[in-house]
């Protein structure tokens, strides 16, 4: 009895799975063909470099303070030593706070990325959803993401359709 039930369940699952339509996209390819994405990514990269340089300048100044202190510490009275040490510690703390503010979990870089790139990603997702619904796809995989696709027939790649839906032209059709 269990064997018959298991066979029926397995058969139903196979029939259900074979009736489904699947497709995949290459989100990296799609994003590379959207000029606004390239511009936004360039802005984020530029800010990142600028903020990194700002932090490096700050830490170079801290390093100079420390080296000056080491060179002069022999000649300084205890009260002056303590004052300079506190100054160095405060500068280090400020530098680490700036680094966290710029590059931390919810830092300026993360916020800028959200501001510039997330709307483009949302637009792509909406286009994927629209094309998927109009073509009755049950599942659409992203072969550029963390989901690994071991084999993908190019005829099921709907990346160019997503770009068409978004209204972008591209140099070469991927499926040909």
KAPEPE-V944318 format. One record per residue. N is the residue number from 1. RES is the residue in one small letter. SS is DSSP state (2 for helix, 1 for strand, 0 for the rest). PHI is phi in radians with two decimals (* if undefined). D_CENTER is the distance of its C-alpha to the mean C-alpha in Angstrom with 2 decimals. Layout:
# KAPEPE-V944318
n->[N & N]
res->[RES & RES]
ss->[SS & SS]
phi->[PHI & PHI]
d_center->[D_CENTER & D_CENTER]
This chain:
# KAPEPE-V944318
n->[1 & 2 & 3 & 4 & 5 & 6 & 7 & 8 & 9 & 10 & 11 & 12 & 13 & 14 & 15 & 16 & 17 & 18 & 19 & 20 & 21 & 22 & 23 & 24 & 25 & 26 & 27 & 28 & 29 & 30 & 31 & 32 & 33 & 34 & 35 & 36 & 37 & 38 & 39 & 40 & 41 & 42 & 43 & 44 & 45 & 46 & 47 & 48 & 49 & 50 & 51 & 52 & 53 & 54 & 55 & 56 & 57 & 58 & 59 & 60 & 61 & 62 & 63 & 64 & 65 & 66 & 67 & 68 & 69 & 70 & 71 & 72 & 73 & 74 & 75 & 76 & 77 & 78 & 79 & 80 & 81 & 82 & 83 & 84 & 85 & 86 & 87 & 88 & 89 & 90 & 91 & 92 & 93 & 94 & 95 & 96 & 97 & 98 & 99 & 100 & 101 & 102 & 103 & 104 & 105 & 106 & 107 & 108 & 109 & 110 & 111 & 112 & 113 & 114 & 115 & 116 & 117 & 118 & 119 & 120 & 121 & 122 & 123 & 124 & 125 & 126 & 127 & 128 & 129 & 130 & 131 & 132 & 133 & 134 & 135 & 136 & 137 & 138 & 139 & 140 & 141 & 142 & 143 & 144 & 145 & 146 & 147 & 148 & 149 & 150 & 151 & 152 & 153 & 154 & 155 & 156 & 157 & 158 & 159 & 160 & 161 & 162 & 163 & 164 & 165 & 166 & 167 & 168 & 169 & 170 & 171 & 172 & 173 & 174 & 175 & 176]
res->[x & x & x & x & x & x & x & x & x & x & x & x & x & x & x & x & x & x & x & x & x & x & x & x & x & x & x & x & x & x & x & x & x & x & x & x & x & x & x & x & x & x & x & x & x & x & x & x & x & x & x & x & x & x & x & x & x & x & x & x & x & x & x & x & x & x & x & x & x & x & x & x & x & x & x & x & x & x & x & x & x & x & x & x & x & x & x & x & x & x & x & x & x & x & x & x & x & x & x & x & x & x & x & x & x & x & x & x & x & x & x & x & x & x & x & x & x & x & x & x & x & x & x & x & x & x & x & x & x & x & x & x & x & x & x & x & x & x & x & x & x & x & x & x & x & x & x & x & x & x & x & x & x & x & x & x & x & x & x & x & x & x & x & x & x & x & x & x & x & x & x & x & x & x & x & x]
ss->[0 & 2 & 2 & 2 & 2 & 2 & 2 & 2 & 2 & 2 & 2 & 2 & 2 & 2 & 2 & 2 & 2 & 2 & 2 & 0 & 0 & 1 & 1 & 1 & 1 & 0 & 2 & 2 & 2 & 2 & 2 & 2 & 0 & 0 & 2 & 2 & 2 & 2 & 2 & 2 & 2 & 2 & 2 & 2 & 2 & 2 & 2 & 2 & 2 & 2 & 2 & 2 & 2 & 2 & 2 & 2 & 2 & 2 & 2 & 2 & 2 & 2 & 2 & 2 & 2 & 2 & 2 & 2 & 2 & 2 & 2 & 2 & 0 & 0 & 0 & 0 & 0 & 2 & 2 & 2 & 2 & 2 & 2 & 2 & 2 & 2 & 2 & 2 & 2 & 2 & 2 & 2 & 2 & 2 & 2 & 2 & 2 & 2 & 2 & 2 & 2 & 2 & 2 & 0 & 0 & 0 & 0 & 2 & 2 & 2 & 2 & 2 & 2 & 2 & 2 & 2 & 2 & 2 & 2 & 2 & 2 & 2 & 2 & 2 & 2 & 2 & 2 & 2 & 2 & 2 & 2 & 2 & 2 & 2 & 0 & 0 & 0 & 0 & 1 & 1 & 1 & 1 & 0 & 0 & 0 & 0 & 0 & 0 & 0 & 0 & 0 & 0 & 0 & 2 & 2 & 2 & 1 & 0 & 2 & 2 & 2 & 2 & 2 & 2 & 2 & 2 & 0 & 0 & 0 & 0 & 0 & 0 & 0 & 0 & 0 & 0]
phi->[* & -1.08 & -1.15 & -1.16 & -1.09 & -1.08 & -1.12 & -1.11 & -1.11 & -1.10 & -1.10 & -1.11 & -1.11 & -1.13 & -1.10 & -1.11 & -1.16 & -1.27 & -1.44 & -1.49 & -1.85 & -2.12 & -2.60 & -2.44 & -2.24 & -2.05 & -1.10 & -1.10 & -1.07 & -1.08 & -1.11 & -1.14 & -1.67 & -1.93 & -1.00 & -1.08 & -1.17 & -1.07 & -1.12 & -1.11 & -1.12 & -1.11 & -1.10 & -1.10 & -1.10 & -1.10 & -1.10 & -1.05 & -1.12 & -1.06 & -1.20 & -1.13 & -1.11 & -1.03 & -1.21 & -1.09 & -1.09 & -1.08 & -1.24 & -1.15 & -1.14 & -1.12 & -1.07 & -1.13 & -0.99 & -1.16 & -1.14 & -1.08 & -1.08 & -1.05 & -1.19 & -1.74 & -1.06 & -1.12 & -1.58 & -1.48 & -1.22 & -0.98 & -1.09 & -1.20 & -1.03 & -1.07 & -1.09 & -1.18 & -1.09 & -1.10 & -1.08 & -1.14 & -1.07 & -1.11 & -1.10 & -1.10 & -1.06 & -1.08 & -1.11 & -1.18 & -1.14 & -1.09 & -1.07 & -1.15 & -1.09 & -1.40 & -2.05 & -1.21 & -0.91 & -1.97 & -1.36 & -1.03 & -1.14 & -1.05 & -1.14 & -1.15 & -1.07 & -1.07 & -1.17 & -1.65 & -1.72 & -1.01 & -1.03 & -1.20 & -1.11 & -1.11 & -1.08 & -1.13 & -1.05 & -1.09 & -1.15 & -1.07 & -1.08 & -1.11 & -1.11 & -1.08 & -1.20 & -1.20 & -1.73 & 1.05 & -1.42 & -1.38 & -2.46 & -2.17 & -1.65 & -1.89 & -1.34 & -1.55 & -1.52 & -1.35 & -1.35 & -1.62 & -1.90 & -1.32 & -2.51 & -2.54 & -1.26 & -1.04 & -1.19 & -1.72 & -1.35 & -1.84 & -1.01 & -1.15 & -1.12 & -1.14 & -1.08 & -1.06 & -1.06 & -1.38 & 1.51 & -1.84 & -1.67 & -2.47 & -1.19 & -2.32 & -1.32 & -1.27 & -1.40 & -1.97]
d_center->[51.60 & 48.21 & 47.92 & 48.68 & 46.21 & 43.46 & 44.31 & 44.20 & 40.81 & 39.40 & 41.00 & 39.62 & 36.08 & 36.50 & 37.91 & 35.16 & 32.42 & 34.25 & 34.54 & 30.80 & 28.88 & 25.57 & 23.20 & 19.89 & 17.35 & 15.14 & 12.04 & 11.23 & 14.86 & 14.82 & 12.08 & 13.95 & 17.04 & 16.06 & 17.24 & 15.73 & 12.16 & 13.39 & 15.11 & 12.34 & 10.12 & 13.48 & 14.17 & 11.14 & 12.04 & 15.63 & 15.32 & 13.62 & 16.60 & 19.03 & 18.16 & 18.25 & 21.65 & 22.82 & 22.21 & 23.90 & 26.85 & 27.20 & 27.30 & 29.70 & 31.95 & 31.86 & 32.81 & 35.65 & 36.85 & 37.00 & 38.84 & 41.25 & 41.89 & 42.63 & 45.00 & 46.83 & 46.74 & 50.12 & 51.82 & 50.18 & 51.87 & 50.13 & 49.27 & 47.62 & 45.71 & 44.37 & 43.39 & 41.50 & 39.75 & 38.62 & 37.43 & 35.34 & 33.91 & 33.04 & 31.39 & 29.27 & 28.31 & 27.42 & 25.29 & 23.34 & 22.99 & 21.71 & 19.13 & 18.04 & 18.21 & 15.97 & 13.39 & 14.14 & 12.52 & 13.44 & 14.06 & 14.33 & 11.09 & 9.18 & 11.86 & 11.71 & 8.11 & 9.42 & 12.57 & 11.73 & 8.85 & 9.37 & 12.97 & 12.34 & 10.30 & 13.20 & 15.66 & 14.60 & 14.83 & 18.19 & 19.41 & 18.67 & 20.54 & 23.34 & 23.91 & 23.80 & 26.36 & 28.55 & 28.69 & 29.07 & 26.31 & 26.15 & 22.82 & 20.11 & 17.92 & 14.69 & 15.62 & 12.33 & 10.61 & 11.96 & 15.26 & 17.56 & 20.12 & 23.16 & 24.94 & 24.23 & 27.01 & 25.86 & 28.05 & 25.68 & 22.62 & 22.20 & 19.38 & 22.08 & 23.39 & 20.08 & 20.14 & 23.82 & 23.17 & 20.79 & 23.54 & 21.95 & 24.00 & 22.94 & 24.90 & 25.67 & 25.65 & 23.64 & 26.21 & 29.15]
